[in-house]
Amino acid sequence: MLDLVANHSSDEHPWFVEARSSRQSPRHDWYLWVPDSRKPPNNWKAVFELGSAWHRNPATGELYLGTFTSHQPEFDWNNPEVREAFLDIMRYWYDLGVDGFRLDVATAYAKDLLLRSNPFSFKANPDFFQKHLYDRNQNAFHNIFRQMRRVADQSPASSGEGSAPGERVLIGEPYGWEPELAASCYGKEGDELHMAFNFDFLNQPWNAEAFRRSAERWYAILPQGAWPDFCLSNHDQPRHVWRYRARDPEVTVARAKTAAAMLLTLRGSPFLYYGEELGMSCVSIPRKDLRDPLGLKTWPLRFLGRDPERTPMQWDDSPGAGFTENRPWLPINPDWKERNVEVQRAKSDSLLSWYRDLLALRREEAALRHGGIRFLEAGKDILAYERSVEASGRRVAVFLNFASRGVKLKNAEEFRVMLGSARSSGSIMNAGESILGPCEVVIACRAV
């Protein structure tokens, strides 16, 4: 998978260097420009610099659009040359055998043709007091997605390991948290993206019922035949281990195991953010070490900066954590000597070992990979559901206790544990009422 950034380029990219040099440049109209008058044409914001999204270019006497930073000028996707250039980029990489693309801020490609100002909103984060009706999520992105999908569907079969013949995938990052926006990216006829990130799920509190409601809503609004996906962390949000932390470090790790089991057993493709399998958390970074323009601009409001979730991967206890022998772009988390791959791989009860066990079970069980899902009523604080393959009759039950205390579980039949955070594989859970321990996970099948 490759990350395709098609909304904007760097201001140092040869395309923009050429485009900004003259209005007669062949690539000038690849970007969005307006005449440089006394004030910008609208109130659109550069969200990582908190100023106007329109930036001066003295060489042409114009303003160019950059709704993230002034260093990220945005393409004009109404220009057919821009579209064909990016479709050619996709064809090039598909021909080399890549499986697909993650499309950065994919629903931001299209902008309002009239450049209307956004109305006011009382919501500060993440919308910065605007309802973003005109600078993102315009309906024109659907046609762009359909063009991209045709390129994906027409590309030759991948020879990559683990790829199905002819399998190509497009995964979109919507520019918004609403699940309806993500669902729309699949297209009404299933002819747009294969998957889109549902950030509503990522933003739920640590609560079994909240996650159930979010998952059920996601399943319900997806077009028929669409394949769901789930994530809990990414490069723009504080890591979920930090968000769902408890005062007791052991409870924090137990919650991380529960979250991992949920992510890897719900119906859909799980997306794991590097380091979450270790329990990497977010730590305060001194201002002198910050790199994120939003974090620098909003200092000392630390909760807006994104550097804490972007620190280097922790491979071992060497000075550079096995990530580098030199000074890294961001400082390494102070706990790298105790929390790293090398240490956790050697411990059977570590969070990393738990992820490996979950992934192994998922590979073995067709019900967990592509089976249907039915939510169960198992008691307060318990998220419970059954994954099943109708053709084989195979059923796998998942019980997740979100409480930091023991909770009564009501199960109608006898189960044999396949994988548990506190019970050995093969042990029996009797029908009736039993107790799930604090943050306990049980993945089981019917006892026979």
C-alpha positions in Angstrom: 0.0 0.0 0.0 1.2 3.5 -0.8 0.0 6.8 0.6 -1.2 9.0 -2.3 -1.4 12.7 -1.4 -3.4 14.2 -4.3 -5.0 17.2 -2.6 -1.8 19.3 -2.5 1.9 19.2 -3.1 4.8 20.8 -1.3 5.6 24.4 -2.3 9.1 23.0 -3.1 7.7 20.4 -5.6 8.9 21.1 -9.2 5.3 21.3 -10.3 4.6 24.2 -8.0 8.0 25.9 -8.5 7.1 26.0 -12.2 3.5 27.0 -11.6 4.2 29.9 -9.3 6.9 31.4 -11.6 4.5 32.8 -14.2 0.9 32.9 -15.2 1.9 31.5 -18.5 3.6 28.5 -17.0 2.1 25.2 -18.4 1.4 24.0 -14.9 0.1 27.3 -13.5 -3.5 26.2 -13.8 -2.8 23.0 -12.0 -3.2 24.9 -8.8 -6.0 27.2 -7.3 -5.3 30.9 -7.7 -7.2 34.2 -7.3 -6.0 37.8 -8.0 -4.1 39.3 -5.1 -6.5 42.1 -3.9 -6.6 43.7 -0.5 -8.2 40.8 1.2 -8.7 37.0 0.5 -11.8 36.0 -1.4 -13.3 34.1 1.5 -12.8 33.1 5.2 -11.3 29.7 4.5 -8.6 28.8 7.0 -5.2 27.2 6.9 -6.0 24.9 9.7 -2.5 24.2 10.8 -1.4 27.8 10.8 -4.8 29.4 12.0 -4.6 32.1 9.4 -6.1 32.6 6.0 -5.9 29.7 3.5 -4.9 32.2 0.8 -1.2 32.9 0.4 0.6 35.6 -1.6 2.7 34.8 -4.7 4.4 38.1 -5.7 5.8 36.6 -8.9 2.3 36.4 -10.4 0.4 38.9 -8.3 -1.9 36.2 -7.1 -3.0 34.2 -4.0 -2.8 30.4 -4.0 -4.9 28.1 -1.9 -3.5 26.1 1.0 -6.1 25.0 3.5 -3.5 23.2 5.7 -0.4 25.3 5.5 1.2 27.9 3.1 3.7 25.1 2.3 1.0 22.8 0.9 -0.6 24.5 -2.2 -3.7 22.7 -3.4 -4.4 21.3 -6.9 -7.3 22.3 -9.0 -9.1 19.0 -9.7 -11.4 20.7 -12.2 -8.4 20.8 -14.5 -8.4 17.6 -16.6 -4.6 17.6 -16.8 -4.4 17.3 -13.0 -6.8 14.3 -13.0 -4.9 12.5 -15.8 -1.6 13.2 -14.1 -2.7 11.5 -10.9 -4.4 8.6 -12.7 -1.1 8.1 -14.5 0.7 8.0 -11.2 -1.7 5.3 -10.0 -1.2 3.3 -13.2 2.6 3.5 -12.8 2.6 2.1 -9.3 -0.1 -0.5 -10.1 2.1 -1.7 -13.0 5.0 -2.1 -10.5 2.8 -4.4 -8.4 1.5 -2.3 -5.5 -1.8 -3.5 -4.0 -3.4 0.0 -3.7 -3.4 3.4 -2.1 -4.4 5.2 1.0 -5.8 8.5 -0.3 -4.9 11.4 2.0 -7.8 13.8 2.8 -9.6 12.4 -0.2 -12.9 14.3 0.2 -11.1 17.6 0.1 -10.1 17.4 -3.6 -13.1 19.3 -4.7 -13.8 22.9 -3.7 -16.8 25.2 -4.1 -16.6 26.7 -7.5 -18.0 30.0 -6.2 -15.4 30.2 -3.4 -18.2 31.0 -0.9 -17.2 31.7 2.8 -18.0 29.1 5.4 -20.7 29.9 7.9 -19.8 30.4 11.6 -19.8 27.5 14.0 -19.4 27.4 17.8 -17.2 24.4 17.5 -13.6 25.2 18.0 -11.9 21.8 17.7 -11.4 20.6 15.1 -13.4 23.0 13.0 -12.0 26.3 14.2 -15.3 28.0 14.4 -16.5 27.3 10.9 -18.9 24.9 9.3 -16.8 23.6 6.4 -19.4 23.6 3.8 -17.4 25.0 0.9 -13.7 24.2 1.3 -14.1 20.4 1.6 -16.5 17.5 1.0 -18.0 18.9 -2.2 -20.0 16.2 -4.1 -17.6 16.5 -7.0 -15.2 14.1 -5.2 -17.5 11.2 -6.1 -16.8 11.5 -9.8 -13.0 11.6 -9.0 -13.3 8.4 -6.9 -15.2 6.7 -9.8 -12.4 7.5 -12.1 -9.8 6.2 -9.7 -11.8 3.1 -9.2 -11.9 2.4 -12.9 -8.1 2.6 -13.0 -7.8 0.2 -10.0 -10.3 -2.3 -11.6 -8.5 -2.2 -14.9 -5.0 -2.6 -13.5 -3.1 -6.0 -14.0 -3.1 -8.6 -11.3 -0.6 -8.0 -8.5 2.2 -10.5 -7.9 2.6 -9.3 -4.4 2.7 -11.9 -1.6 -0.8 -12.5 -0.1 -2.6 -10.6 -2.9 -5.6 -12.2 -4.7 -5.5 -12.2 -8.5 -6.6 -8.8 -9.8 -7.0 -7.5 -6.3 -6.6 -3.7 -6.0 -7.8 -1.5 -3.2 -8.5 2.2 -2.6 -8.8 3.4 1.0 -9.9 6.9 1.6 -9.3 9.3 4.5 -12.5 11.5 4.7 -12.0 15.1 5.8 -14.5 14.8 8.6 -15.7 12.7 11.5 -19.2 11.9 10.4 -19.7 8.2 9.5 -22.2 9.2 6.8 -19.4 11.0 5.0 -17.2 7.9 5.2 -20.0 5.7 4.0 -20.7 7.9 1.0 -17.1 7.3 -0.2 -18.0 3.8 -1.2 -20.5 5.1 -3.8 -24.2 4.2 -4.0 -23.4 1.5 -6.6 -20.2 0.3 -4.9 -18.2 1.9 -7.7 -16.0 4.3 -5.7 -13.6 3.5 -2.9 -13.2 0.0 -1.4 -13.0 1.4 2.1 -13.0 4.7 4.0 -11.9 5.4 7.5 -14.8 5.8 10.0 -13.5 8.3 12.6 -16.7 8.2 14.6 -15.6 4.9 16.0 -12.2 6.3 16.9 -13.8 9.1 18.9 -15.9 7.0 21.2 -15.4 7.0 25.0 -14.3 3.9 26.9 -17.7 2.4 27.1 -19.1 -0.9 25.8 -22.4 0.5 24.8 -20.9 3.5 23.0 -18.7 1.3 20.8 -21.6 -1.0 20.1 -23.8 1.9 19.0 -21.1 3.3 16.8 -20.4 -0.1 15.1 -24.1 -0.8 14.5 -24.6 2.6 13.0 -21.6 2.1 10.7 -22.9 -1.3 9.5 -26.3 0.1 9.0 -25.4 3.1 6.8 -22.8 1.3 4.6 -24.1 0.6 1.0 -25.1 -3.0 0.4 -22.1 -5.2 -0.2 -19.6 -2.6 1.2 -16.8 -3.8 3.4 -16.4 -2.1 6.8 -13.2 -1.1 8.6 -12.2 0.0 12.0 -9.3 1.9 13.6 -8.6 3.3 17.1 -5.4 5.4 16.5 -3.7 7.3 13.7 -1.2 10.0 13.1 -3.6 12.9 13.8 -5.2 11.7 17.0 -3.7 10.9 20.4 -3.0 7.2 20.7 -5.9 5.2 22.1 -3.7 3.7 24.9 -3.3 7.3 26.1 -6.9 8.3 25.6 -8.2 5.2 27.5 -5.5 5.2 30.2 -6.3 4.6 33.8 -4.5 5.7 37.0 -3.3 2.1 37.4 -0.8 1.2 34.7 -1.9 -2.4 34.8 -5.5 -1.4 34.1 -4.2 0.7 31.2 -2.6 -2.4 29.7 -5.7 -4.5 30.3 -7.8 -1.9 28.5 -5.3 -2.0 25.6 -5.8 -5.8 25.3 -9.6 -5.3 25.3 -9.4 -2.7 22.6 -7.1 -4.9 20.6 -9.6 -7.8 20.8 -12.4 -5.6 19.7 -10.5 -4.2 16.8 -9.4 -7.6 15.6 -12.7 -9.4 16.0 -15.4 -7.0 14.7 -16.6 -7.6 11.2 -14.3 -5.5 9.0 -10.7 -4.8 8.2 -8.7 -3.5 11.2 -6.2 -0.8 10.8 -3.4 -0.8 13.3 -1.2 2.2 14.0 2.4 1.5 14.6 3.3 1.1 18.2 -0.2 0.4 19.5 0.8 -3.3 19.7 3.3 -2.2 22.3 1.1 0.2 24.2 3.0 3.2 23.0 1.5 6.3 24.6 1.7 10.1 24.3 4.1 12.1 26.3 4.6 15.8 26.7 7.2 17.1 24.3 9.2 20.3 25.0 8.5 23.2 22.7 12.0 23.2 21.3 11.4 19.7 20.0 8.0 20.3 18.4 7.7 19.9 14.6 3.9 19.9 14.0 3.0 23.5 12.8 -0.4 23.2 14.6 1.4 22.3 17.8 3.8 25.2 17.5 1.0 27.6 16.6 -1.2 26.6 19.6 1.5 26.3 22.2 1.1 25.9 25.2 -2.3 24.2 24.4 -0.7 20.8 24.2 -3.8 18.9 23.3 -4.0 20.3 19.8 -0.5 19.3 18.7 0.1 16.0 16.9 3.7 15.3 17.6 3.1 13.1 20.7 1.4 10.4 18.6 4.2 10.5 16.0 7.3 9.7 18.0 9.7 7.0 16.7 8.8 3.3 16.8 10.5 1.5 19.8 12.3 -1.6 18.5 14.8 -2.2 21.3 16.6 -0.6 24.2 19.5 0.8 22.2 20.1 4.6 22.4 18.0 5.2 19.2 15.4 2.6 20.2 16.5 0.6 17.1 14.9 3.3 15.0 18.0 5.3 14.2 21.6 5.7 15.1 21.3 9.4 14.8 19.1 12.1 16.3 15.5 11.3 15.3 13.0 13.9 14.0 11.1 13.7 17.3 12.3 12.6 20.7 11.8 9.0 21.6 9.3 8.2 24.4 11.1 8.0 27.7 9.8 4.4 28.3 11.5 2.9 25.3 13.9 0.8 27.3 11.1 -1.1 28.9 8.4 -0.8 26.2 9.9 -2.1 23.0 9.5 -5.0 20.5 12.6 -6.9 21.8 11.4 -6.9 25.4 7.8 -7.7 24.7 8.5 -10.4 22.2 10.2 -12.4 25.0 7.2 -12.2 27.3 4.2 -14.4 26.7 1.8 -12.1 28.6 2.9 -8.9 26.9 0.7 -6.7 24.9 2.7 -7.5 21.7 2.2 -11.3 22.4 -1.5 -10.7 22.8 -1.7 -8.9 19.4 0.2 -11.8 17.8 -2.1 -14.4 19.4 -5.2 -12.4 18.2 -3.8 -12.1 14.7 -3.0 -15.8 14.6 -6.5 -16.7 15.7 -8.0 -14.3 13.1 -6.0 -16.0 10.3 -7.2 -19.5 11.4 -10.9 -18.6 11.8 -12.8 -17.8 8.7 -15.7 -16.5 10.9 -13.4 -13.8 12.3 -12.1 -12.8 8.9 -15.2 -12.5 6.8 -18.1 -13.9 8.8 -21.3 -12.1 9.7 -21.9 -10.4 13.0 -24.7 -10.5 15.5 -24.6 -8.5 18.8 -25.5 -10.3 22.0 -27.1 -9.1 25.2 -24.6 -10.2 27.8 -25.0 -7.7 30.6 -23.9 -4.2 31.5 -20.3 -3.1 30.6 -19.9 -6.1 28.3 -19.6 -5.8 24.5 -20.6 -9.2 23.1 -21.2 -10.4 19.6 -21.1 -13.6 17.5 -19.2 -14.0 14.3 -20.5 -16.8 12.0 -20.1 -18.4 8.6 -23.5 -19.5 7.5 -22.3 -22.1 5.0 -20.3 -24.0 7.6 -22.4 -23.2 10.6 -19.2 -22.1 12.4 -19.9 -19.6 15.2 -17.4 -17.7 17.3 -18.5 -15.6 20.3 -16.6 -12.6 21.7 -17.1 -11.2 25.2 -15.3 -8.0 26.2 -15.6 -6.5 29.7 -15.0 -2.8 29.6 -15.3 -2.4 33.3 -12.2 -2.4 35.7 -14.0 -4.8 38.0 -15.6 -8.1 37.7 -19.0 -8.2 35.9 -21.7 -10.9 35.7 -21.9 -12.5 32.2 -25.1 -14.1 31.1 -24.5 -16.7 28.4 -27.2 -19.0 27.1 -25.0 -21.9 26.2 -21.7 -23.7 27.1 -18.6 -22.3 25.4 -15.0 -23.6 24.9 -12.4 -20.8 25.2 -10.3 -20.3 22.1 -8.3 -17.3 23.4 -8.7 -15.5 26.6 -6.8 -12.8 28.5 -7.4 -14.5 31.8 -8.5 -18.1 30.9 -6.5 -20.8 29.3 -7.5 -22.0 25.8 -9.7 -25.1 25.9 -11.3 -24.2 29.2 -15.1 -24.4 29.5 -17.5 -21.6 30.3 -20.6 -23.1 31.6 -24.0 -21.9 30.5 -25.8 -19.5 32.8 -24.2 -16.8 34.8 -20.5 -16.4 35.3 -18.1 -13.6 36.1 -15.8 -11.8 33.7 -12.8 -10.4 35.4 -11.7 -6.7 35.1 -11.2 -5.9 31.4 -11.3 -9.6 30.6 -11.5 -10.9 27.0 -13.0 -14.2 26.0 -13.2 -15.5 22.5 -15.0 -18.8 22.4 -16.8 -21.3 20.3 -19.7 -23.7 21.2 -18.5 -26.6 23.4 -19.1 -29.9 21.8 
